[in-house]
Amino acid sequence: MLEERQVRFDGEIEAISVSTIDLFGRKYVSGLRLQQADGTYLNLGYCHPDTEMLLVTLNGPDYLIGFHVALDERGVRGLRVLWPDERLSE
């Protein structure tokens, strides 16, 4: 691991979606949309519905402990959710 950052959210997160953009013929992650249990959203970065896709849904006692991030010299190319039992999302 090269770096670690921690963030805690006050609400229960039900789903995480990711937005992408195309730069120089490659896809990059531009933002995350976190859907909370009360129906509100937290947007991180630049989120746009036309390129947004569902990353994970969290059910009941499920919770995530982090992300695995794939980077290149221009930004974030990939993102996977890390679960407490060390499983990774697709």
Residue pairs with C-beta under 8 A, 6 or more apart in sequence:
9 34
9 36
9 42
11 36
11 37
11 38
11 40
11 42
12 36
12 37
12 58
13 34
13 35
13 36
13 37
13 58
13 63
13 64
14 35
14 36
14 37
14 57
14 58
15 34
15 35
15 54
15 56
15 57
15 58
16 32
16 33
16 34
16 35
16 54
16 55
16 56
16 58
16 64
16 81
17 32
17 33
17 35
17 47
17 52
17 53
17 54
17 55
18 29
18 31
18 32
18 33
18 52
18 53
18 55
18 79
19 29
19 30
19 31
19 32
19 33
19 45
19 46
19 47
19 48
19 49
19 51
19 52
20 27
20 28
20 29
20 30
20 51
20 53
21 27
21 28
21 30
21 46
21 51
22 28
23 74
23 75
24 74
26 72
26 74
26 77
27 77
28 74
28 75
28 76
28 77
29 45
29 75
29 76
29 77
29 78
29 79
30 45
30 46
30 47
30 48
30 51
31 43
31 44
31 45
31 46
31 47
31 48
32 43
32 44
32 45
32 47
32 55
32 79
33 41
33 42
33 43
33 44
33 47
33 52
34 41
34 42
34 43
34 44
35 41
36 42
55 79
55 81
55 89
56 64
56 81
56 89
58 64
62 83
63 84
64 81
64 82
64 83
65 82
65 83
65 84
66 81
66 82
67 79
67 80
67 81
67 82
68 79
68 80
68 82
68 88
69 76
69 78
69 79
70 76
70 77
70 78
70 79
71 77
80 88
80 89
80 90
81 88
81 89
82 88
83 89
